[in-house]
Amino acid sequence: MGLSTKAIRRAIMVCLVAVSCLWPHFSPADEPGAGRVSDRVEEGDLATVDYSAFTEDGKLVYTTRAEASADGATQKDANYRQPAVFSPEEVTAGKAARFPGVGESLAGIAVGEGKKITLPAEKAFGPSNPQLIKTFPTVKTLNKTIRFSASDYVSQFGAFPSEGKEVSLSPYLKTRVSRVAETYAELDVAAGDTDHFTEEYGTVEVRRQGDEFKVVLSPKIGAAFRTADQVGKVVASSADSFTVDFNHPLAGKPVLLNIRVLKVVRASELAQIQIPWIEDHDKGLTSARDAGKPAVLLLYADWCQWCKKLLTESFPDPRLKELKDRLVWIKVNSDLLKEYGTKYGQKGFPTIVLFKPDGAIARKIEGYLNAAALRDALGTLIEGRTARVF
């Protein structure tokens, strides 16, 4: 017996009501392949990511993926840096990663989603800074006898002068102390009529002309030029001078990122985790040896701003919190307990000393490290790999 028209209408109405009740629970984000809002990275989350970075013309600069590095069809840029180990990187969203701009680009990307991003120069390696482009003379003339004040001599050579002592004024210019007076020391240049030297940046010629020595540099365009604290590239050279650009080679250029988020741990899940600092040096090292764990020793001072930055920004970062149970954490105020500064040959604040599980010193780090660099240093300690920050 067939259903009446009235019964059919009643059944349709029931279905419509049911669908209308369920409708708010569906959205495009629930479609296959689309990331739900709850799956998307938010500021402060700890994301595990794979990524590759390219120049604007498609040359590879950096990658966490072994297959990307081995791809014969992808040309590597002259500034390509290969990590010691190809593996996904843990990055705190909104914070610096090994490669510039990665951490700041993660918010909004869903787990499992790949995204291509163009970083403008200011968000990558920054704009080119004209103050980092410097000019040096190619020719310098020195008297056969050079006089140093007592303080300048000690500053230059790290010791008091003594007659007859040979010292190096430069890698290619040897001198001998010929006279020591109360307030100064005189050095005689010891060189032949003409000497030639090969340096990383080009060639150097030392010519004797009477009582003077002329030092002539012939730099190569594109060669690396190193100072005490900088490495640059020779970009111009003439008979009188040469120019070195100390900007990063990719400064002023956009960078293309190809990022995929593999996993995310919410900031809220990590918020309650605290680094369990031990503030007793001997107790801390004994605890590490008994547990068979590597240890981190921070030597700090209350007045040191970089120490405060380490303790309030780097160590509380989620990347470090995840290592809480894999290390023993020790901190000592070596400004007050000076014997520990002496024990570890501390030169400044902060100083970080890393210990192997057997108590042997693995590495000593002078100065501040951001969370990305510190995480890599601790990864080296825990996993025995070589950390490298771009």
C-alpha positions in Angstrom: 0.0 0.0 0.0 1.5 3.4 -1.1 2.3 6.2 1.3 -0.2 9.1 1.4 0.8 12.5 0.1 0.4 13.8 3.7 2.8 11.2 5.1 5.5 11.9 2.4 5.3 15.7 3.2 5.7 14.9 6.9 8.8 12.8 6.2 10.4 15.5 4.1 9.8 18.1 6.8 11.6 15.8 9.4 14.6 15.5 7.1 14.8 19.2 6.5 14.7 20.0 10.3 17.4 17.4 10.9 19.7 18.9 8.2 19.1 22.4 9.5 20.2 21.4 13.0 23.4 19.8 11.7 24.2 22.5 9.2 26.2 24.9 11.5 28.6 22.0 12.3 29.8 21.8 8.6 32.1 24.3 7.0 34.5 24.4 4.0 37.4 23.7 6.5 35.9 20.2 7.0 36.3 19.3 3.4 39.1 16.8 2.5 42.5 18.5 2.3 41.4 21.7 4.0 42.9 22.5 7.4 40.5 23.1 10.2 40.9 26.4 12.2 41.9 24.3 15.2 44.7 22.7 13.2 46.2 26.0 12.1 49.4 27.3 13.7 49.0 30.2 16.1 51.5 32.7 17.5 53.6 31.0 20.2 52.9 27.4 19.1 55.7 25.0 18.6 55.6 23.8 15.0 57.7 21.0 13.4 58.3 22.1 9.8 60.1 21.2 6.7 61.1 24.0 4.4 63.3 25.1 1.5 64.5 28.6 0.7 65.2 29.9 -2.8 66.5 33.0 -4.4 64.2 34.9 -6.7 65.6 33.1 -9.8 64.9 29.7 -8.2 68.4 28.7 -6.8 68.4 26.8 -3.5 69.8 28.6 -0.5 68.8 26.4 2.4 66.7 23.3 3.0 65.8 20.8 5.8 64.9 18.2 3.1 67.6 15.8 1.8 65.6 15.2 -1.3 65.5 18.9 -2.1 69.3 19.1 -1.8 69.8 16.0 -3.9 67.5 17.2 -6.7 69.8 17.5 -9.7 67.3 19.8 -11.4 67.6 22.4 -8.7 70.6 24.7 -9.0 72.3 25.7 -5.7 73.0 29.3 -5.0 76.6 30.3 -4.3 75.5 31.0 -0.7 73.9 27.6 -0.2 74.5 26.2 3.3 73.9 22.5 3.9 72.8 21.5 7.4 74.9 18.9 9.2 71.8 16.7 9.4 68.7 16.9 7.1 65.7 16.8 9.5 62.5 18.9 10.2 63.1 21.9 12.4 61.2 22.8 15.5 60.2 26.5 15.3 58.2 28.7 17.6 55.7 30.6 15.6 56.5 34.2 15.6 60.1 33.7 16.7 63.4 33.4 14.8 64.2 30.1 13.2 67.5 29.0 11.7 66.6 30.7 8.5 65.3 34.3 8.6 61.5 34.8 8.2 60.5 31.2 8.7 59.1 31.5 12.2 57.4 34.8 11.4 55.6 33.1 8.4 54.0 30.1 10.2 50.8 31.6 11.8 47.7 30.5 9.9 49.3 27.5 8.1 47.4 24.2 8.8 49.1 20.9 9.8 49.9 19.0 6.7 49.5 22.1 4.5 52.3 23.3 2.2 52.6 27.0 1.5 54.7 29.1 -0.8 55.7 32.5 0.6 57.7 35.4 -0.8 59.7 37.2 1.8 60.6 40.8 1.0 64.2 41.7 1.7 63.4 43.5 5.0 61.9 40.2 6.4 64.7 38.0 5.0 68.3 39.3 5.3 67.4 42.9 5.6 68.1 45.8 3.2 71.6 46.5 2.1 73.3 48.9 4.6 75.6 51.4 3.0 77.6 51.8 6.2 78.7 48.1 5.8 80.3 48.9 2.4 83.8 50.1 3.3 86.9 51.3 1.3 90.5 50.5 2.1 93.8 51.7 0.6 95.6 49.3 -1.6 99.0 51.0 -0.8 100.4 51.7 2.6 103.9 53.1 3.4 105.7 52.3 6.6 108.9 53.6 8.1 111.6 51.1 8.6 111.4 51.9 12.3 108.0 52.1 14.0 107.4 53.5 17.4 104.7 52.2 19.8 103.7 53.8 23.1 104.0 51.3 26.0 100.2 50.9 26.2 99.7 50.5 22.5 102.4 47.8 22.3 100.8 45.8 25.1 97.4 46.2 23.4 98.7 45.1 20.0 100.9 42.2 21.1 99.5 41.1 24.5 102.8 41.3 26.3 105.5 43.8 27.5 108.3 44.6 24.9 111.8 43.2 25.3 114.7 44.0 23.0 115.4 41.5 20.3 112.0 39.9 20.4 110.4 39.2 17.0 106.7 40.1 16.6 104.3 40.1 13.7 102.8 43.4 12.7 100.7 41.6 10.1 100.8 38.1 8.5 103.3 39.4 6.0 105.3 42.0 8.0 107.7 40.8 10.7 109.3 43.2 13.1 112.0 43.0 15.8 112.0 45.1 19.0 115.1 47.3 18.6 114.7 49.6 21.6 112.7 49.7 24.8 112.3 53.0 26.6 110.3 54.0 29.7 107.3 55.1 27.7 107.7 53.5 24.3 109.2 50.7 22.2 110.7 50.9 18.7 110.4 48.1 16.2 112.4 47.6 13.0 110.7 46.0 10.0 112.5 42.8 9.1 111.9 42.2 5.3 113.8 41.7 2.1 113.9 44.1 -0.8 110.8 42.5 -2.3 108.5 39.9 -0.8 105.3 38.4 -2.2 102.5 36.8 -0.3 99.2 35.1 -1.4 96.1 35.8 0.7 92.5 34.7 0.4 91.5 38.1 -1.0 94.5 38.4 -3.5 98.2 39.1 -3.4 100.4 41.3 -1.2 103.8 42.7 -2.2 106.2 44.3 0.3 108.8 46.5 -1.4 111.8 48.2 0.4 112.5 51.8 -0.7 115.3 53.2 1.3 114.2 53.6 4.9 110.6 52.9 4.0 108.5 49.8 3.1 105.6 50.0 0.7 102.9 47.4 1.1 100.8 46.9 -2.0 97.6 44.9 -2.0 96.0 43.5 -5.2 92.6 42.2 -4.2 90.5 40.0 -6.5 86.9 41.0 -7.2 84.5 38.6 -5.5 87.1 37.3 -3.1 86.4 37.1 0.7 88.0 39.7 2.8 88.2 39.1 6.6 88.7 41.5 9.5 88.8 40.7 13.1 85.0 40.5 13.4 83.6 40.6 9.9 83.7 38.8 6.6 82.9 40.7 3.4 83.3 40.4 -0.3 85.6 42.5 -2.5 83.3 44.4 -4.9 85.6 46.9 -6.5 89.4 47.6 -6.8 91.6 50.3 -8.3 95.3 51.3 -8.1 94.6 53.4 -5.0 91.8 51.6 -3.1 89.4 48.6 -2.9 85.9 48.3 -1.7 84.5 45.5 0.5 80.8 44.8 1.1 80.2 43.4 4.6 76.5 43.0 4.1 75.1 39.5 3.9 75.3 38.3 0.3 71.5 38.1 0.2 70.8 41.5 1.8 68.4 43.6 -0.2 67.0 40.6 -2.0 63.7 38.8 -1.6 63.6 35.1 -0.7 61.1 32.4 -1.7 60.0 29.9 1.0 58.3 26.6 0.5 57.0 25.5 3.9 55.1 22.4 5.2 53.9 22.1 8.7 54.2 18.5 10.0 53.1 18.9 13.6 52.0 21.5 16.1 52.1 21.6 19.9 49.9 24.4 21.3 51.5 27.2 23.3 48.9 26.5 26.0 50.2 22.9 26.5 53.7 24.2 27.1 52.9 27.3 29.1 53.1 25.5 32.5 56.4 23.8 31.8 59.3 25.5 33.7 63.0 24.9 33.3 64.1 23.1 36.6 67.1 25.2 37.5 69.6 23.9 40.1 71.5 26.8 41.6 74.2 24.8 43.3 77.1 24.1 41.0 78.4 20.9 42.6 74.9 19.4 43.3 73.9 20.1 39.7 76.9 18.3 38.1 76.6 15.4 40.5 72.9 15.1 39.6 73.8 15.1 35.9 76.5 12.3 36.3 74.2 10.2 38.5 71.4 10.5 35.9 73.7 10.0 33.0 72.4 13.2 31.4 74.2 16.1 29.7 74.1 19.4 31.6 73.9 23.1 30.9 75.6 25.5 33.2 74.8 29.2 32.9 77.2 31.7 34.5 75.4 35.0 34.9 75.3 38.3 36.7 72.2 40.2 38.0 73.2 43.4 36.3 73.8 41.8 32.9 71.1 42.6 30.4 72.0 39.8 28.0 71.8 37.3 30.9 68.3 38.6 31.6 67.4 38.2 27.9 68.6 34.6 28.0 66.6 33.8 31.1 63.4 35.6 30.0 63.4 34.9 26.3 65.7 32.2 25.1 65.4 29.5 27.9 61.6 29.9 28.3 61.1 29.3 24.5 59.0 26.2 23.8 61.9 24.7 21.9 63.9 24.7 25.1 61.0 23.6 27.3 60.6 20.4 25.3 64.2 19.5 26.4 63.3 19.9 30.1 63.8 16.2 31.0 66.7 15.5 28.7 69.2 17.8 30.4 70.2 18.9 33.9 70.0 22.7 34.1 72.4 24.6 36.4 72.8 28.4 36.9 75.4 30.1 39.0 75.8 33.8 39.7 79.5 33.9 39.0 79.6 37.7 39.6 79.1 36.9 43.3 80.7 33.4 43.3 83.8 34.5 41.3 85.6 31.1 41.8 83.3 29.6 39.1 84.2 32.3 36.6 87.9 31.6 37.3 87.3 27.8 37.1 85.8 28.0 33.6 88.0 30.8 32.2 85.0 33.1 31.9 85.7 36.2 29.8 82.3 37.9 30.0 78.6 37.6 30.8 76.7 35.5 30.0 78.8 32.3 29.6 77.2 28.9 28.9 79.2 25.7 29.6 77.8 22.4 28.1 78.7 19.1 29.7 78.6 15.6 28.3 76.9 12.9 30.4 80.3 11.8 31.8 80.9 15.4 33.1 83.5 16.4 30.5 83.1 19.8 29.0 81.6 19.6 25.5 81.6 23.3 24.6 81.8 26.8 26.1 79.6 29.6 24.6 80.5 33.2 25.3 77.7 35.7 25.0 74.0 35.6 24.1 72.2 33.1 21.9 68.6 33.4 20.6 66.3 30.4 21.1 67.0 28.9 17.6 70.7 28.9 18.0 70.6 27.7 21.6 68.2 24.8 20.6 70.7 23.8 18.0 73.6 23.9 20.4 71.7 21.7 22.9 70.7 19.4 20.1 74.4 18.9 19.4 74.9 18.1 23.0 72.0 15.6 23.2 72.2 14.0 19.8 75.8 14.3 19.0 75.2 16.2 15.7 76.8 19.4 14.5 74.5 22.4 14.9 74.6 25.1 12.3 72.7 28.3 12.1 72.4 30.1 8.7 
